[in-house]
């Protein structure tokens, strides 16, 4: 598993909270396609099949915490 940068961590945490790529784009001021690109990079770095799998991997690796998961 490769290390995620701060923007990737922010995006995976927001994904863990149930946000869609469009919602994350609005929250961060990024373009929707940019967020989707980050999500693809996150999946690749974590070796995940999809974003839900990436959230699971990040959670088990403690990149995403219980508190993050609870802050919806």
N, C-alpha and C positions, 0 to 999 in steps of 0.2 A: 504494500500500500504506500503510495507516494503522499507526501505531506501537502495539505491544502493551504492555500494562501488565505489571507484575511477576508477577501471578498468572497471566495469560495465557501469559507466557513459561514459567513453571513447568509449566503444563499441556501446552503444546506440546512442551517438553523431555521430559516423562514419556511423552507419546504417541510421541515419536521413539524412546524406549527400549522401545517395545512394550507399554506399559501400556494397559489398557482404561479406560473411564470409571469403571467400578465400582472398579477397583484404585486409580485416582487419587483417587477419593472417599475410600476407606479411608486412603490415605497422607496426605491433606491434612486430613481431618476435615470435608470438605464433603459435602453431600448429592449423590447420584448425579445428580439432575436439575440441580443447580447446575453440576456439572462439564459436563454435556451442554450447558447454556446457554452456558458459557464456550467450549466447542468450537464452537458455532454462531457466536458472536461472533468467534472467531478466524478461522473460515472466511470470514465476511463481510469482516472487516478485510483479509484477505490475498487476497480474491477467489478462493478455492479452491472446488473442486467437492465435496471431501470432506476428511476429516482427513488421509488419506495425502497428498493434494495439498497441504494446508496445511503438513505437515511438510516436503515437498520445497521449497516456496516459502520457508519459514523457514530451511531449510538453505542454500539458494542465496543468501539475503539475510544469512547469517551470524548469524541469531537463534539457531539451533541449531548447535552446533559439532561437529567430528569427535569431540571427547572426550565430548560428551554422547551421541552416537550409539553410542559404544563402551561406555559405562557401563550395561550391562544387568543 
